[in-house]
């Protein structure tokens, strides 16, 4: 009996390890492979270049977007790396990325206020630098745990952070990611509620509505009645 139980537990453990490895492979594949051509992209290499540059310059930042989702077990196709920094660190971050070889698609005018976002490229790979002036990005940057991504450790937004960021977006893709986090993970929704209650209580109703719609999507609109000939 004991041997049978050990065999079952060993088999379950093996399947669990296999599943974890399989999920990791899928996440890496979606981040590193062009889904059309099937060829490996240079995104991992250039992502490491960007993240190392920001780390070396000691600039507070966090990985967000599809790469962060993949690191949290929700892989989605992407061709770029999304990073958020605070507005006071924007030009220093841009300068660090420029020294690492990245070039901005638009002119960087340091005599003016930073743009909300900069698109930077290097050897065909893209880094989108989001510039934030306050919450919830301040909390995201300050709380993002160090996580293994692209073969290195970097601050990556937690699931709760991503929910907060997607809450302030009406893009269908972001609303879809919001729903996936709610329905496919064990994200701490109560933590998000506590944050909103303290920082932005006006958004509580919208948050609860989006959570409800994610768990119980509204029915599709009725189809038109057939036309009688």
Protein Blocks (a to p, Z undefined) as FASTA:
>chain_A
ZZmmmmmmmmmmmmmmmmmmmmmmmmmmmmmpcfklopacfklmmmmmmmmmmmmnopac
ddehjllmmmnopacddfbdcddddfklmmmmmmmmmmnopacfbdcdfkbccdfbdcdd
eehiacdddddfbdfklmmmmmoccddeehiacddddfklmmmmmmmpcbfklmmmmmmm
mmmmccdfklmmmmmmmmmmmlmmmmmmmmmmmmmccddddddddddZZ
